[in-house]
Amino acid sequence: MAIDLRSDTLTRPTPAMRRAMADAEVGDDLYREDPTTKRLEAAVAERFGHQAALFVPSGTMGNQICLRLAAAPGTGCLAHEDNHLLWHEGGAGARLSGIQFHTLSGPRGLVDPQALRARVRTAEYGVPTSAIAVEQTHNRGGGAVWPLETLAAVRGVADGAGLHLHCDGARIWNAHVAAGVPLERYGALFDSLSVCFSKGLAAPVGSAVIGDRDLIERARDERGLLGGGMRQSGVLAAAALVALEGMVDRLAEDHANARRTAETVASAVPGSVQLDAVQTNMVMLHAGAFGTDAPGLVKRLADLEVLAGATAPDQVRLVFHYEVSAGDADQAARAIVAAAG
Ligand SMILES: Cc1ncc(COP(=O)(O)O)c(C=O)c1O
């Protein structure tokens, strides 16, 4: 069977999740009567040291709810040009919320805090800045981790200019495990976070918006507007609770598999991997080092029973996750080396 390294979203619910889903105590969550959803929301808020959280169907909805709370129509949000918010959310910031992105560049999805400060605009310039959005870890940046000190400096910029600071924390768990930074240290830096249970943590569905009590009350209203209110959501929250309680620490195995694969490929195929960029569960391959482009390399890998995705004309992404064992990773590394011919 092919080894599927296209995404950590491919992970299917574990047996413990399926049992928890079957046994979940449920009620109507729009009446605030679903005990399992409430338990998940309290647990995830506590992990990040915040007052409250709201279970939402997807990371996209979590981000968009936060964006709508962070920035009024006709105002701007500063973000790296490669953020998920800009690439993969249907242009919702503009289409649904009238928010203009002021984009910045920087290595692997990270932005220099001084550059952010320099881009803040006030009303006299036409589109006043109201928010900053960062992504931890950075997906298109190859799973890069924002260092805590850099985030603290970004917090300083936000405070200095009175801006809302949002974190797309779809994979913040990976940053926590890789950098050894407690989740509540991250939580303390942001006015809002959106975190996903459905990526490397292997839950089938679900994300949470996290913030103070007032923000979460307003998030509930925005979730309703976007059609994200759920009824017996405890069936899904039960799996997310198993993810939160039992699947975070094991991400270290995915990181180790990514690193070992990257080291094998880098030493056999010169120029194929920038090793110091491999920080969590992703490895970016430079297709040119294999004598082809990204679609060509994806095809060669598929022929060798390794599935991967092209993320740029010359870049292929490998994502390591719960359904890829250490043995699978070694087998994939041999296939990737063979793809160089
Ligand atoms: C960084 C990041 N943010 C947000 C999302 C959106 O999550 P969802 O697919 O649940 O909408 C993803 C999805 O892969 C992501 O990688």
Ligand as a Chemical Component Dictionary entry (heavy atoms), coordinates in Angstrom:
data_LIG
# 
_chem_comp.id                   LIG 
_chem_comp.type                 NON-POLYMER 
_chem_comp.pdbx_formal_charge   0 
_chem_comp.three_letter_code    LIG 
# 
loop_
_chem_comp_atom.comp_id 
_chem_comp_atom.atom_id 
_chem_comp_atom.alt_atom_id 
_chem_comp_atom.type_symbol 
_chem_comp_atom.charge 
_chem_comp_atom.model_Cartn_x 
_chem_comp_atom.model_Cartn_y 
_chem_comp_atom.model_Cartn_z 
_chem_comp_atom.pdbx_ordinal 
LIG C1 C1 C 0 -2.403  26.420 8.914 1  
LIG C2 C2 C 0 -3.813  26.020 8.652 2  
LIG N1 N1 N 0 -4.794  26.800 9.103 3  
LIG C3 C3 C 0 -6.073  26.494 8.918 4  
LIG C4 C4 C 0 -6.443  25.348 8.245 5  
LIG C5 C5 C 0 -7.894  25.096 7.991 6  
LIG O1 O1 O 0 -8.403  23.973 8.586 7  
LIG P1 P1 P 0 -9.719  23.250 7.999 8  
LIG O2 O2 O 0 -9.258  22.412 6.873 9  
LIG O3 O3 O 0 -10.211 22.471 9.182 10 
LIG O4 O4 O 0 -10.658 24.315 7.580 11 
LIG C6 C6 C 0 -5.450  24.486 7.754 12 
LIG C7 C7 C 0 -5.823  23.252 7.027 13 
LIG O5 O5 O 0 -5.028  22.466 6.612 14 
LIG C8 C8 C 0 -4.104  24.837 7.953 15 
LIG O6 O6 O 0 -3.100  24.080 7.490 16 
# 
loop_
_chem_comp_bond.comp_id 
_chem_comp_bond.atom_id_1 
_chem_comp_bond.atom_id_2 
_chem_comp_bond.value_order 
_chem_comp_bond.pdbx_ordinal 
LIG C1 C2 SING 1  
LIG C2 N1 SING 2  
LIG C2 C8 DOUB 3  
LIG N1 C3 DOUB 4  
LIG C3 C4 SING 5  
LIG C4 C5 SING 6  
LIG C4 C6 DOUB 7  
LIG C5 O1 SING 8  
LIG O1 P1 SING 9  
LIG P1 O2 DOUB 10 
LIG P1 O3 SING 11 
LIG P1 O4 SING 12 
LIG C6 C7 SING 13 
LIG C6 C8 SING 14 
LIG C7 O5 DOUB 15 
LIG C8 O6 SING 16 
# 
